[in-house]
């Protein structure tokens, strides 16, 4: 995976960064940590500029997230009702839970979108309920871009700082992301085992 990212960045430059970051947010297994970290290394070697790198990465992040936002806005919340009715047991939610979360997102969606930009897995998924809640497009793009700019700057700076020792960055972020994913899986399994429906 890393070698393919290196080749695309080397051939396509900032456009490659933009495309990779957009894909990372549509297809989460592509790691943003590696993409921006390698971009930071390119800056350290004089092959890229830090500001254009962050701009390209942030625009790509926003574009990828907007795809999920547009999907949620197009379909809305209503199509979820039969899904929840059939699969609520495994989703550990009931319809009134969906309505409550929808109302919460309508009130506090901006800071949720911003904060979740720093969280593995959730940073992409959060765009879907933002669209379902019909958050104004300019607010969604503003808060997504703000959070992404900070996160991408940290990753690019880490790559620049570590330089050729980028494997240190990859070795740290990989296990950290995996630990968070495992914790999420454990919490989900616990909810499935202990969940009892309230609706009759």
Order of alpha helices (4+ residues) and beta strands (2+ residues): alpha-alpha-alpha-alpha-alpha-alpha-alpha-alpha
